[in-house]
Every structure is written in C-alpha cells, then in structure tokens.
C-alpha cells in the first residue's frame, strides 16, 4: 500500500513538472504583444506611426501602421501603411519582415505607382545584408535579381538610376568572391579549378575592377600548366584593354621572362583603381515617396486633422556593410 502511494505521488510530481515546462515553453514562444485593440480614427493611428518614425522609434511605428491595416483594411491609409511598415522594419534591421511587407504590397497593388518603391526597398534590404567576399553571397545574388527587375520594369525612375549603381557594386562583390576562391585554388595547386573561377570573372563580370587581375591570374595559371599559347592570348587581351594597369605590367614581365613578350608594351602604370572610391559621396536612398495619401471622399478628415504627407520624412540609417564603406 505504501509503495502504491509513493508511486502515485511520484507520478503527480512528474506531471506537475511536465506541465510547468510546457507552460514555460509556451511563454518563451509567445510573440511580442501588439497594441491593445481600441478603435481609433484612422488619421490618428497613421499620424502617430509617422511621428514614431520621426522619433526613430521603429518598433512602435510598425505597431501603429499595422493597426491601421487591422482597423481600416480597405482604406487608402491601409495601402500606404504597408509601405511605411516595411520602411520602419528596414530601419529596425528587421530585413526579412521588411521584405515580406514589401512583397505583400507588390502582390496586393501591382499597378500602384508606389510599387516601384516596394521593389526598391526589397532590394535595399538584400543589399544591406551583403557580407565580405569570404562569406556566403546569397544576399548579393538576391539583391542583384531585384535590382535588375527595377531597371527592367521602371527604367526611367530615380530608383532605377540608383539600382544601376548598386548593380555595378553587387557585380563587383560577386566577382570578388570568384577571385577569392580562384586564388585559394591557385595556392593549393588546383590550377584547373582556379582557371575556371578566373574565366567566370572575365566572362560574367568583365566590367568590374577584378577583370585585370583575373586575366593576369589566367596568364599565371596557363604558364604553370605549360600552355604558353593560352597564356599569351590572355596577356594580349589584358594589354589591349588595360595597357596602363599594374596587372598588365606584371603579366608583361611574366611573359617576357618566358620568351613570350607581348606586342603591346605597358604604359606608365597608375594606382590600382578602387571601385568603391567612385561610389563615395553618393546620396543615400530616398525615404518613402511623398505620394498623395488623401483618402476617398467617405474617409476624408477635417482640415484641422494632421496631414500625414506633411510630416517630416525620416532619414535613412547609416548601417549595413556597404553603407559603412560608402560613408552613408
């Protein structure tokens, strides 16, 4: 009898502990609380969110803009709130959430004039997540896809102009990744694998600043394999396109030492061109567009109410790997 009582007591203890752990797990997974539902005028919610943006209180701004969508889902204010939510999430470094909000705007309002900004904000979110060339470049590739889409869909907009500059930077980044891998293979004696990487730079990213070095590395690699004809051909391409580049001066000496002196003599070499230096001083990304946010006639507010479009726009942040390099 005593053993049965002890067994039941132990079972009760185990159940209590299990319930406690389950409750703790639920609490740990609980999402951040949203604003308590309280019906408010749409202009009050929107303007409060805009004010929080101006105060750089990004998370609170997101809550108010989301509340606009929840309480007034079919108003013009709700449409604009999706964009403002995405912008606040971007400023808060919540890149996946910002991309999701931008995608939602694109899906709901594909014909809206502001959809180009949604594409642009999505691209910038990927762009801000670009890391150095020694790490995975998935964000670079996603940024490139979205930036190209902006240029193709909206070629005459201000966003397309900035997208073209960013495309050049992303291409330079991806070329740098190929070069880093190629150099590693070359040091490890895997010459054929290295050649594949250097040729990819020349074929896919020939307008980047890595092309002269890629051609030089091809000369170096082909000479290592004894393929003098291929080495001389790549040296000729390097000399024709970059006669004053220091990499051609090195290739010229390398080929001359092998008795394969190129026809084009190197010009006086200058300093190696730094691609990012050309980008310094660029204006930062513009804030959300100041589109007309006047609601339909049945939703109009009185003149005494605050005008959302008149609120000062927050300035873009100075964060992100490329932004730091550019001094934005």
C-alpha positions as CSV (number, residue, x, y, z in Angstrom):
1,X,0.0,0.0,0.0
2,X,2.8,2.4,0.9
3,X,4.6,1.6,-2.4
4,X,1.4,2.5,-4.4
5,X,1.1,5.8,-2.5
6,X,4.7,6.7,-3.2
7,X,4.2,5.7,-6.9
8,X,1.2,8.0,-7.2
9,X,3.0,10.8,-5.5
10,X,5.9,10.5,-7.9
11,X,3.5,10.5,-10.9
12,X,1.9,13.6,-9.7
13,X,5.2,15.3,-9.3
14,X,6.3,14.3,-12.9
15,X,3.0,15.6,-14.3
16,X,3.4,18.9,-12.4
17,X,6.9,19.4,-13.7
18,X,5.9,18.5,-17.3
19,X,3.1,21.0,-17.1
20,X,5.4,23.7,-15.8
21,X,7.9,23.0,-18.5
22,X,5.2,23.1,-21.2
23,X,3.9,26.4,-19.8
24,X,7.4,27.9,-19.8
25,X,7.9,26.8,-23.4
26,X,4.7,28.4,-24.5
27,X,5.6,31.6,-22.7
28,X,9.1,31.6,-24.4
29,X,7.5,31.3,-27.8
30,X,4.9,34.0,-27.2
31,X,5.1,36.8,-29.7
32,X,5.6,40.4,-28.8
33,X,2.3,41.9,-27.7
34,X,0.5,44.1,-30.2
35,X,-1.3,47.3,-29.4
36,X,-4.4,46.5,-27.4
37,X,-7.4,46.8,-29.7
38,X,-9.1,50.1,-29.3
39,X,-11.0,51.6,-32.1
40,X,-9.3,54.9,-33.1
41,X,-9.7,57.3,-36.1
42,X,-7.5,56.2,-39.0
43,X,-5.7,59.5,-39.2
44,X,-4.8,59.3,-35.5
45,X,-3.2,55.9,-35.9
46,X,-1.4,56.8,-39.1
47,X,0.0,60.1,-37.8
48,X,1.1,58.5,-34.6
49,X,3.0,55.9,-36.5
50,X,4.6,58.7,-38.7
51,X,5.5,60.5,-35.5
52,X,7.2,57.4,-34.1
53,X,9.2,57.2,-37.4
54,X,10.3,60.8,-36.9
55,X,11.4,59.9,-33.4
56,X,13.3,56.8,-34.7
57,X,11.1,54.5,-32.5
58,X,10.8,52.0,-35.3
59,X,9.1,49.1,-33.4
60,X,6.4,51.4,-32.1
61,X,5.9,52.8,-35.6
62,X,5.4,49.3,-37.0
63,X,2.7,48.6,-34.4
64,X,0.7,51.7,-35.3
65,X,0.9,51.2,-39.0
66,X,-0.1,47.5,-38.6
67,X,-3.0,48.8,-36.5
68,X,-4.1,51.0,-39.4
69,X,-4.3,47.8,-41.6
70,X,-6.2,45.9,-38.9
71,X,-8.8,48.5,-38.1
72,X,-9.2,50.1,-41.6
73,X,-8.2,47.4,-44.1
74,X,-9.9,48.9,-47.1
75,X,-8.8,52.5,-46.9
76,X,-6.1,54.3,-48.8
77,X,-4.4,54.8,-45.4
78,X,-4.1,51.0,-45.1
79,X,-2.4,50.8,-48.5
80,X,0.2,53.4,-47.6
81,X,0.7,51.8,-44.1
82,X,2.0,48.6,-45.7
83,X,4.9,50.6,-47.3
84,X,5.5,52.5,-44.1
85,X,5.6,49.3,-42.1
86,X,8.2,47.9,-44.5
87,X,10.2,51.1,-44.2
88,X,10.1,51.0,-40.4
89,X,11.1,47.4,-40.3
90,X,14.0,48.1,-42.6
91,X,15.2,50.9,-40.3
92,X,14.9,48.5,-37.3
93,X,17.1,46.0,-39.2
94,X,14.2,43.6,-39.4
95,X,15.1,42.7,-43.0
96,X,13.1,39.5,-43.5
97,X,10.0,41.2,-42.1
98,X,10.6,44.3,-44.3
99,X,11.0,42.1,-47.4
100,X,7.7,40.3,-46.5
101,X,5.9,43.6,-46.2
102,X,7.2,44.8,-49.5
103,X,6.2,41.6,-51.2
104,X,2.7,41.9,-49.8
105,X,2.4,45.4,-51.2
106,X,3.6,44.2,-54.6
107,X,1.1,41.3,-54.6
108,X,-1.8,43.5,-53.4
109,X,-1.1,46.6,-55.5
110,X,0.9,45.6,-58.6
111,X,-0.4,48.6,-60.6
112,X,0.1,51.2,-57.9
113,X,2.6,54.0,-58.8
114,X,4.4,53.3,-55.5
115,X,5.1,49.6,-56.2
116,X,8.5,50.6,-57.6
117,X,9.4,51.8,-54.1
118,X,8.4,48.4,-52.7
119,X,10.7,46.7,-55.2
120,X,13.5,49.2,-54.3
121,X,13.1,48.7,-50.6
122,X,13.2,45.0,-51.0
123,X,16.4,45.3,-53.0
124,X,18.0,47.6,-50.4
125,X,17.1,45.1,-47.6
126,X,19.1,42.4,-49.5
127,X,21.8,44.9,-50.3
128,X,22.3,45.9,-46.7
129,X,22.9,42.2,-45.8
130,X,25.8,41.8,-48.2
131,X,28.8,40.5,-46.3
132,X,32.5,40.3,-47.2
133,X,33.7,38.1,-50.1
134,X,34.9,35.4,-47.8
135,X,31.4,34.5,-46.8
136,X,28.2,33.3,-48.5
137,X,26.9,35.7,-51.1
138,X,23.2,34.6,-51.2
139,X,22.1,38.2,-50.3
140,X,24.3,39.6,-53.1
141,X,22.6,37.3,-55.6
142,X,19.1,38.1,-54.3
143,X,19.9,41.8,-54.4
144,X,21.1,41.5,-58.0
145,X,17.9,39.8,-59.1
146,X,15.7,42.5,-57.5
147,X,17.8,45.4,-58.7
148,X,17.7,44.2,-62.3
149,X,13.9,43.8,-62.0
150,X,13.7,47.5,-61.0
151,X,15.8,48.6,-64.0
152,X,13.7,46.4,-66.4
153,X,10.3,47.4,-65.1
154,X,10.9,51.0,-64.3
155,X,13.9,52.2,-66.3
156,X,13.2,55.9,-66.1
157,X,12.6,56.3,-62.4
158,X,15.0,57.6,-59.8
159,X,15.1,54.2,-58.2
160,X,16.3,52.7,-61.5
161,X,19.2,55.2,-61.6
162,X,20.3,54.2,-58.1
163,X,19.7,50.5,-58.9
164,X,22.1,50.6,-61.8
165,X,24.9,51.9,-59.4
166,X,24.1,49.2,-56.9
167,X,24.1,46.5,-59.7
168,X,27.7,47.5,-60.5
169,X,28.6,47.2,-56.8
170,X,27.0,43.8,-56.4
171,X,28.6,42.5,-59.6
172,X,32.0,43.7,-58.2
173,X,31.2,41.9,-55.0
174,X,30.3,38.6,-56.8
175,X,33.4,38.9,-58.9
176,X,35.5,39.4,-55.8
177,X,34.0,36.1,-54.4
178,X,35.1,34.3,-57.5
179,X,38.6,35.8,-57.3
180,X,38.9,34.8,-53.6
181,X,38.1,31.2,-54.5
182,X,40.3,31.2,-57.5
183,X,43.3,32.5,-55.5
184,X,42.7,29.8,-52.9
185,X,42.7,27.1,-55.6
186,X,45.8,28.5,-57.1
187,X,47.7,28.4,-53.8
188,X,46.5,24.8,-53.2
189,X,47.9,23.8,-56.6
190,X,44.4,23.2,-58.1
191,X,45.2,25.1,-61.2
192,X,42.4,23.9,-63.4
193,X,39.8,24.8,-60.7
194,X,41.4,28.2,-60.4
195,X,41.2,28.8,-64.1
196,X,37.5,28.1,-64.1
197,X,36.9,30.8,-61.4
198,X,39.1,33.4,-63.2
199,X,37.4,32.7,-66.5
200,X,34.0,33.2,-64.8
201,X,35.1,36.7,-63.8
202,X,36.2,37.5,-67.3
203,X,33.0,36.1,-68.9
204,X,30.4,37.2,-66.4
205,X,31.8,40.2,-64.7
206,X,34.1,41.8,-67.3
207,X,33.1,45.3,-66.4
208,X,34.2,45.0,-62.8
209,X,37.6,46.1,-61.4
210,X,38.6,42.5,-60.9
211,X,38.9,41.8,-64.6
212,X,42.6,42.9,-65.0
213,X,43.7,40.7,-62.1
214,X,41.6,37.8,-63.4
215,X,43.4,38.0,-66.8
216,X,46.7,38.2,-65.1
217,X,45.9,35.1,-63.0
218,X,44.9,33.3,-66.2
219,X,48.3,34.1,-67.7
220,X,50.0,32.9,-64.5
221,X,47.9,29.7,-64.4
222,X,48.4,28.8,-68.0
223,X,52.1,29.3,-67.8
224,X,52.1,26.9,-64.8
225,X,50.5,24.3,-67.0
226,X,52.8,25.0,-69.8
227,X,50.0,26.3,-72.1
228,X,52.0,29.2,-73.4
229,X,49.6,29.9,-76.3
230,X,46.7,30.4,-73.9
231,X,48.9,32.5,-71.6
232,X,50.0,34.8,-74.4
233,X,46.4,35.1,-75.7
234,X,45.1,36.2,-72.3
235,X,48.1,38.5,-71.9
236,X,47.2,40.1,-75.2
237,X,43.6,40.7,-74.1
238,X,44.9,42.3,-70.9
239,X,47.3,44.5,-72.7
240,X,44.8,45.6,-75.3
241,X,42.1,46.6,-72.8
242,X,44.2,47.6,-69.8
243,X,47.6,48.8,-71.1
244,X,48.2,51.1,-68.1
245,X,47.1,48.7,-65.4
246,X,49.7,47.4,-62.9
247,X,48.4,43.9,-63.5
248,X,49.4,44.1,-67.2
249,X,52.8,45.3,-66.2
250,X,53.2,42.2,-64.1
251,X,51.9,40.0,-66.9
252,X,54.2,41.6,-69.4
253,X,57.2,40.8,-67.2
254,X,56.0,37.3,-66.6
255,X,55.5,36.6,-70.3
256,X,58.8,38.3,-71.3
257,X,60.7,36.0,-68.8
258,X,59.3,33.1,-70.7
259,X,60.3,34.5,-74.1
260,X,56.7,35.4,-74.9
261,X,57.0,39.1,-75.0
262,X,53.6,40.7,-75.9
263,X,53.3,43.1,-78.8
264,X,51.8,45.9,-76.6
265,X,54.2,47.4,-74.1
266,X,52.7,48.5,-70.8
267,X,52.1,52.2,-70.3
268,X,53.1,54.1,-67.2
269,X,51.1,52.3,-64.5
270,X,49.0,54.2,-62.1
271,X,47.5,53.3,-58.9
272,X,45.1,50.3,-59.0
273,X,41.6,51.6,-59.3
274,X,39.3,51.1,-56.3
275,X,35.8,50.6,-57.5
276,X,34.2,51.7,-54.2
277,X,36.0,55.0,-54.3
278,X,34.0,56.0,-57.3
279,X,30.8,55.5,-55.2
280,X,31.8,57.8,-52.4
281,X,29.7,60.8,-51.9
282,X,26.5,59.3,-53.4
283,X,23.3,60.5,-51.9
284,X,21.6,58.0,-49.6
285,X,18.5,56.1,-50.5
286,X,15.4,58.4,-50.5
287,X,12.8,57.9,-47.8
288,X,9.3,56.6,-48.7
289,X,7.8,58.6,-51.6
290,X,5.6,61.5,-50.7
291,X,2.6,60.2,-52.6
292,X,-0.8,61.7,-52.2
293,X,-2.4,60.0,-49.2
294,X,-5.7,61.8,-49.4
295,X,-8.3,59.1,-48.6
296,X,-11.6,58.6,-50.6
297,X,-14.4,61.1,-50.1
298,X,-16.1,58.9,-47.4
299,X,-12.9,58.7,-45.4
300,X,-11.8,62.4,-45.7
301,X,-10.7,64.1,-42.4
302,X,-11.3,67.6,-41.4
303,X,-8.8,70.3,-42.2
304,X,-7.9,70.5,-38.6
305,X,-6.6,67.0,-38.6
306,X,-2.9,66.4,-39.2
307,X,-1.9,65.7,-42.8
308,X,0.2,62.5,-43.0
309,X,2.0,63.7,-46.1
310,X,3.2,66.9,-44.3
311,X,5.1,65.0,-41.6
312,X,8.9,65.1,-42.0
313,X,10.3,62.0,-43.5
314,X,12.9,60.0,-41.5
315,X,16.4,59.9,-43.0
316,X,17.9,56.5,-44.0
317,X,20.1,54.8,-41.4
318,X,23.9,54.6,-41.6
319,X,24.1,50.9,-41.1
320,X,24.9,47.9,-43.3
321,X,28.2,46.6,-44.7
322,X,28.2,48.6,-47.9
323,X,26.8,51.7,-46.3
324,X,29.7,51.8,-43.9
325,X,32.1,51.5,-46.7
326,X,30.4,54.3,-48.6
327,X,30.2,56.6,-45.5
328,X,26.4,56.9,-45.9
